[in-house]
Amino acid sequence: MVNMMLWTTLSFSAAVAHGAILPRQRAGDINMAALIRNAPEVQRHQKSIQRALNKGLPYSEGLLEASKSLVKLDGLKEEERKCLYLRNTVKQDAFQSYMDINPHPDAPDVVTGGKEKKIEITTSTAVVDFEKLGWNKEVATETGSSATIEASAGFAGFSASLSATVYGNQRTSGGQNGEASKQNEFRQDVRREEVCPPNSICRIVTWTYTRTIKGECFLNPYYDEQCATRGKKKGKYSLGLFPTCQPLQGVASQFFDFDHENYKSASGFGPENQGLKMHKPEIVKTNKYDEDCTFTYALRDENGIPVKATANIIETEPDSSVKRSAVTETPRAVGWFEDEDGVRSCELENGWFMQPNNAYYIPTEAGGQGVWEYRDDLPEPAGLKDKCPQHSSLTKRAAAVSKKGPPANPIFKVVIIDDGVPEFLKQLARTNSDGYAANLILDDRLEVEEPGYIVIDGPGEPEPEPSAQQCLAKLNK
């Protein structure tokens, strides 16, 4: 008889196998995200997407004057202030990225007894969770749960100057959220029929994909020559290029601690960074605003529609006759194990294996029953956070190290019935995009209030007052 408490929480098998599994001690909701995330086909999709998206990094920026209560702009003319910007940049040599999913049920659960049942599917709804999108909203902890990052006082104070997010050729004015669209549900009418096997619970679920870029960010003020010359010249110059030239030096020193002893060898241009003419790294001892950061966005096609997939998740009735192993402690974590079918488990010492939501395989030689058990009562294995982080890059462990993997955990099967990832990958190859759909940038600078003309006195005139344009002229000599 099917247990109406929905039996268990989480485990995974690439295919339903007729093996034993010990039921969870306390009933609860299924962690759909973790279940789908560990499906081999989803794992392969995520790896393919990551390889295809490794092209560039996002940044946020806006007028520096919007944070004038935090920055002294002494010596700068009013029209020059309107051409100073602040950019929040991810360091290119210190970032990583990972994928995640956001599931949504398309229909009520179907519970069968001794006979199979047909499932009529009429809608598919892709949901984007805005709460988790944008800058510094979420970071994966070592165990795969999530924790909100509180922006430090340094970065948080400049939020008014970081009003636009730019990624590739896309720009949004969503500030810290970075989202142009206000639509979070995308419903599609479908006509599909699936089958739920006997003694099972079936759930039709549609999910969307998110990507998180995690690294170190620093605040970099810059001067936009196109703004200052009303389009006659183009160029964006980091204020790190002006360690001695007033009035730009006065602003730059509020963001950079310059190495003046290294000035001669470190002066001049360094490598450009996403359209920004940069200073050489050696001229700066430290960035005064430098901290960990994340940026999370929903993967979308070129029309702004989220990339989605749908599956029939089949949960089979567990074997309630298997007794619980008489163990009270867990061995240390060793690292990820991925079998030939792409199913991953965290390998522990003494031949143990662990899957999400406290599913353990305990071998008989270690005092277990030699089956998968759900054990909420066992303590978390030492080293789990370091050895088996959820969003790490997975590689198959050598057979000599892992010896033999665990048997299939037979309770769940993820049957993908609609998959938008292959078409999305084709689109990425065709458009060379990063899956971030927003408002196309119409030109290569942000829209600002029109500044007045900057007039520099000609020869024979009195010595002009120091200006940003003078600093730029000296730099380009």
N, C-alpha and C positions, 0 to 999 in steps of 0.2 A: 504494500500500500504506500502511495506517495505521501511523504510527510508534508503537511500544509504549512509548516514553519519554514519551508524552503531549504531544509536540511542543513546547509553549510554556508560558509562564506567562500573563500577563494582557493583555487588550485587551477592547474592547467594541464592539458594533454593535447598534443598535436592531433591525435585521433582517439576516439573512444575505444578503450581497451577493456576487456572483462577482467579487471584485477581488483584486489581488495583495497579499500580505503576506509580509515577510521573517521567517523563523523566528528564534526567540531563540537566542543563541549558546550558552547553558548551560541545560540542562533543569532544571526544578524544579517544586515543587508550585504549583498554581494558587492565587492569592490570592482565594478565593471571596468573602470579605467585600467587597473592593474591587470585584470584578466585579458582584456583586448591587447594591451601593450605587450604582453608576453607571448602572444600568438606568433608563431614563426613567420607567417606571411607579413604580418604587421611589422615585425622586427626587420625583415628584409626591405620593406618599403621605406622605413625610417632611415635605414642606412643609405639607400639609393637617393633619397631626398637630400640627406646631409651632404653626400658627395656632389650632388648637382647644385647645391646652394652655396658652396664655398667660394664665393666671388667677391664679396665686399662686406662692409660693416655699416651699421646705421649711425647717425649722429643726430643730436638735437641742437637747435640754435635759435637766436633771435637778437633783438636790439639790446646792446649792453646798457643803454640808457634806461631801459625798463627796470633795472636794478640800481638806479643811481643813488639810492639810500645806502647801498653797500660799497659803492665804488666812487672814488674821488676822480673827477674828470677836469681838474684844474688845468687851465691853459688851453683847453680845446674850444674852438669856436662852436657856436650852436649848430651850424650846418655840418661840422666835422663829427660832432657827437652822434648825429643821425646816420653816420656811416661806420660806426663802430659796432661790432657784433661779438657775441659770446657763443662759443661752440663747445658742446659736451662730446668729447671724442673717446671712443673705445681704443685702447692701445692695441696695435696690430700684432704685437709679439706676445701678448698675454691674454688670449681669450680662448674659450671653448664654446661649443653649442650642443644642444640636445633637443630632442623632439618629445612631445607629449600629446595626449588626446583628450577630447572633451566629449563624453558619451551622452546620448539622449534616447530614452525608450520610445519606440514608435507605436507600441501596442501593449495592452495588458499582458501579463504573463499567462502562458497557456500551460495547464497542468494536465498530464495524462495519467490514466491508470494502466490497465492491461492492454489497451489498444491505442494505436496512434491517432493523432488528430491533425486535421488540416488547419493551417493558419492563413487567413485572408489579410493581405497587407495592402492598405489603400493610400497611405501617406508615408513620406520619408522626411523627417525634419532635422536639419543640421543646425546646431546651436553654437554660437560663439559666446564665450564667457568674457565679457568686457572687464570684469573685476580682476582678471589675471593678465590683462594685456597692458603693454606700455613699459615705461622705464621704472626699474626698481620696484616692481610689484611683487615679484615672486622669485625665489631661488630654491633649487632642489637641495634638500638636506641629504646627508649621506645615505639615509635609509629610503629615500625616494618620497618622503612626505614633503610638505612645502611650508615655508615660513616667510612671512612678509618682511621685506627689508625696510627698515626705517631710514629714510634719507638723513644723512648727517646735517648738522646745522650749516656746514659750509656749502654743500650743494643745494640744499633745500631753499636757502635764502635767495638763490638765483633762478628759481623756477619761472619767474616772470620773463626772464631773458632766454628761456629755453622753450619757447612757445611752439616751435615747429619741429617735426621729426622728418628727416630726409634719409631715404634708403634707396640706393640705385638712382633711377630716374623718377622716383615717386616722392611726393611731399604731402604731409598732412599738417594741419594746424591744430591737432588734438592735444598739444602740449605733452604732459607726462603720459597720457594714454596712447598717443600716437595713432589713433584710429580716425579715419575719415568717415566711415559708415556708422550710422546710428542703428542700423538693423542688426539684431542679434539672432533672429530666427529666419531660416530659409526653408520653406515648406514646399514639397513637391508631391503632386498626386501621382500615385503609381498603382498598378494592378499586378499583384504578384501572389503566388500561392506557395507556401512552404509546408513541410511536414514535421510534426513533433513526434518523436518515437515513443513507444510505450514506456511507462514508468519514468517519465522525464518532466522537467520544467523547461520551457522554451521562452526565450526573450529575444525580440527583434529590436536591435539597437543600431542607431546611426551615430557616427562620431565625426568630429572635425579634428584637424591637426594644428598644433601650435609649435613654434620653434622659439627657443630661448637662447640668446647670446649672453654669455657670462664672462666678465673679465674685469679689467681695471679701466676706469675713466679718468680723464683730467679736463679741467676747464681751460680753454684756449681762446683769449680775445684776439680779434683780427680786424683789420681795416679794409673796407671794400672800395677800391679805386673806381670801379664802375659807378658806384653811388656818388662818389665825390666829384667825378668829372661828367656826370649826367650821360654816361654811356660812351664817352669819347675814348676811354681807355678801360681795359678789363684787367682785373687782378685782385686777388684776396691775399692779404699779407698778415701772417701771424705777428703779433706784437713782440714775440720773442726775437724778431729781427732788429729790434730797436732798443738795445740795452743801454744806450747812452744818449739817444736823441730825444730831446724834449719837443713837444709835450707827450709823445707816445710812451717814452720811458717811464713817465710817472704812472701811467695806467698799467704798463707791462709789469712793473715791479710789484704791483699788488697781486699778481698771479704767478710770477716766476722769481725764484731766487737765483740771480745771475752769477756766473763764475767770471768775474771781471779779470782775474789773473790769466784766464784762458782766452781773452777776447780776440787777440790777433789771429790765433790759429783756428778759432771756432766761429769767427764772423762770417757772414755770407749765408747763402741759401743751403738748406738741407733738402732731402727728398720731399716732393710734394705729397700732400695727404688729402685725397679726395677734393681736388681743386684748390686747396689752400697751400700757398707758398710758405714753406715752413723754415724755421730756424734750424741750425744744426743742434743735435741733442747735447753736444758738449758745452754749449754756451749756458745751459741751465743746470744748476746744481740740483734743484728740486722744484717740482711743481707744487705750488702752495695749496692747490685744490686737487687732490688725487685720492680716489677711493674705489672700492669694489662697486660694481654696477651690473645690472642685467637689463636686457630688453627682450620682451616677449611679444610675438605677433602671430596672428592667425594666418595660416597659409591660404592664399586665395588665387584664383585664376586671373587672367588678364581683364576679366569683366567684374572682378571684385566678389565673385561667388566663392564661398569657402570650399576647400578640397574636402571631400567626405567619402565615407564608406559605410556600408550596412552589413550586418551579420545576424545570423540566427545562432544564438548562444544556447547550447543544449547542455543542461545539467542532468546527469543521470543519478538515480537513487543509489546511495552508498550501501556498502555491506555493513549492516549494524551488528553482525555476529562477531566481528573481530574485536578482541579485547585490547585495551590500551596498554602500551608498554610501561613497565614499572621503572621509569627513569624520572629524575627530578632536576637534573642539571644538563646543560648543553655544552658541547665542545666549542673550541674557537673556530672562527670563520677562516677559510683558506683562500677563497676567491671564486669567481664565476666559472661555472661549467655549462657548456652548451653541447647538447648531443647532436647526432647526425641529422635529426629532424628539425634542428633549430630551437628546441625547447631548452630554456635556461633554468638552472637551479644554482643556489649558492652552496658551494661545497664546504662542508665543515670537517674538522678532524674526526678520526675514528670511523670514517666511512659514512657519516651522516650527510644528508642534503636538506636544503630548506628552500621553500617557495613562498611567495607572498602570503600575508595574513596567517603566519604561524603554521604553515603546513610543513611537517618534517617527515623525512624518510629515515627510519632508524633501523640499521641492519641487525640481524639476529645475534651476530657476534659482539655487538655493542649493547646487548640487553633489550633489543627491540623485537617487534613482530615481523620485521622485514616487509612492511607495507607503509604507505603514506598515512600519517595521522595529523589531525588538527589539534594542536596543543597550545591553547591560550595560557595554560598554567606554567609553561616553561619560560625561564628567563631568556632575554635576548642574548644570542651568542656574542662572546667577546670579539671585538674586531670587525663586527658586521658592517659598521658604517664605513670603515676604511677599505675593507676587502671586497665588499659587494655593493658599491653605490649604484642606485637604480639607473642613473643616466650615464653610466660609464660606457666606453666603447668596448664591445664584447669581442673576444677572440676565443676560439676553441682551445681548451687546455690540452696539453700533451697527454697522451694516453699513459705515459710512464708516470706522470704526476697524479692524474685522476684515477688511473687504473680502470675502474668500471663505473659507469654512471648509474643513476637510480632507474628503477622501472618507471614506465609511464604512469603519471598521476591520472587516473581514469575518469574522474568525475565530470570534467568539462570538455566540450568541443566547440570551437569557434568556426562556424561555416560562413565564409564571406559570400554574400549574394549580390553585392553591388560595390564596385571599387573604382573610385575616381583618380587613384594615384597614377596608374599607367599613363592616362591621358595628360595628367598634370606634368609628369616627367617629360613627355614629348613637347609640351608647351614650353617648359623651361629651356630645353635644348634649342627650340626655335626662336624664342624671344630673348634668351640670355638674361632672364630676370631673376629675382630672388624670392618670388612668391609673395611679395609685399605689395598689395594693390592699394593705391590711394589716389590722390589728385596728381595728374602729371604736372611736373614743373614746366612752366612756360618759358623760362629763361634760366640763366645760371646764377641767379642771385635771388634773395628773398625780396618780396615786395615791401617797400618802406615808404614813409612820407617823402615827397620830393624835397630834396635839400636845395638850398640856394647855391648859386655859383660860388666857387672858391677862386678869388682873384689874387694872384701873386704879383707883387710889384716888379716892374721891369728894371733894366740897368739904369743906373744914375739916380734911382729913387732912394729914399732913406731905407736903412736896413729894416726888412720886414720882421714882424713879430714871428716867433717860432710857430710852426704849424705842422699838422700831420702831413700835408702835401710836400712840405720842405723835407721832412724826414724821408719820405718816399723817393724824392728826387735824389737825395744823397745816396740812398741805398742802391739805386739803379744806375749810378754813374759808372 
